[in-house]
Amino acid sequence: MEKINFSIDINAPKEKVWNVLWNDESYRKWTSPFAEGCYAKTDNWKEGSKVLFLGPDGGGGMVSKVASNKKNEFMSFEHLGVVKDGIEDTESDSAKGWAGARENYRLTDNNGKTKLAVDMDSTDEFKDYFLKTWPVALEKVKELSEKN
């Protein structure tokens, strides 16, 4: 695993950026660069709860848990495995390749603007994909947050 980092400055307060990140409707919009129609099944992002990050058909994705949720400041996920054909898998070699990987979102206030920093552990197989896709997704977060 290798940690990769991304950040973007957003002309909006961190409360608004937080809402864009974790509200179901806007979540689906900003994550569309990863897979059009992807979504998350979650118990309202409660710390310690399971989250399924799923593709448009619900058949594939990641099994994770909310490792930390400090509202308007920090969200951390620990990936536990994968979802394949609608079945959660934490035991296969491909699932174990993701076990323990972290994905963190940090919001910092800068005079009413927000710096959003994302860092995540990635396998070599997906690193190039994430390096191309994350900047596009963060631009969508910025666009949605700066509206109105």
N, C-alpha and C positions, 0 to 999 in steps of 0.2 A: 504494500500500500504506500502511496505517496500522497502527501497533503498538497492540495492545490487551493489557491486563494483568488478571490474576486472582490471588487468593491466598486461602488458607484455613489456619487453625491446627488442627492435628491432635494429639490427645492420644495420641501413640505415637512411638517413636523413629524417626529418619529411615531406618534400615535396614529397618524394617517397611514404612514408606510406600513406599520404593523398590521393595521386592518386590511390593507391591500394584500399583504403576504398571506394572511391566515383566514380571511373571509372566503367561503366556498366559491362564490361567483367570480371574484377577482383572482383567486388562486388558480382556477381553471384557465383564466386568460393569460396570466403571466407565465404559467408552466407550459403553455401550448408549444413553445419552441422545442421542448423535450419530446412531446408527442401530442399532436392535436387531439383534444378530448380527454386528456389525462386528468385524474382527480385523486383526492385523498379521502379514505374512510377513517374517521377519527371520532373519539369521544371528546369533541370540543378542544383538542390539543392539550388535554390535562396531563400534567407531569406524571410519568410512570405508566401512562396508558399506551396501548398498542395503536399503531397507525399503519394502514395499508396504502401505499402509494401505487396507484393502479393506472394502467393504460385505458384507452377509450372503451374497450370491451370488458374491462374488469378481469381479464384472464391472465395478465402478466404484470409484474412490477416488483415492489420491495415490501418486505415485512420489517417494520421498525418499531421503536418505542420512543416516546418523548422522554429524553434523558433530563432535560431542564427546560422550564418555561418561566421566564421572568418577564412579565408583560411589558411591552413597549421597549424592551432592552435586549433580550437574549433568548433564542430558542435553539435547542440542541437535540438532534436525533441520533440514536444508536441503531444502526442497521443490524438486523438479526438474521436475515435470509432473503429469499426471493419468493415471488408468487409466479407459478407457471400453470397455465390452463386452469386458473381459478383455485389452485391448491397451494397453501402455504408450505414452503420447504425450508427448513433450517438444518437439514441433515446431509444433503448431497454435497459433493465437492464444490460445485459452483455456488451453492448457498453459503458454505463455510468460507468461501473466498471473500464474502462481504461481511461476515460476522464480526461485530465489534467496530466496524467502520463508523466514523462520525461525520455528521453534517451540521454545521453551526451557522447561525444567523445572528449578527451583532449590529444593533442600531445605536449610533452615537449622535447626540445633539450637537450642532455647530451653529449657534445663533439662529435658531428656528429652522435651520436646514438639517438634513439627516444624512449621515454617512452610513450606508448599508454595506457591511462586510460579510462575505460568505466564505467559509473554508470547509473543505471536505476531503475525506480520504477517498482515493480512487485506485482502482486496479489499472495496470498498464493497458489492458484491453479497452477500457473506456476513457482513458485520459484525453486523447485527442478529441473525442466526441464532446466531453465536458468543456474543454478549452474553447471549442467553437460555439457551443450552445449557451453556456452560462452568460456571456456578455449580452447575447440577444435577449435572454430572459430578464436580466437585470434592467435592460432598456425598457422592457414592458412594465416592470415594477415602477420605474421612474415615470413613465408616461401616465400610468394609472394613478399614481400618487399625486402628480402635479396637476391633474384635471380638477377644475372648479376651485 
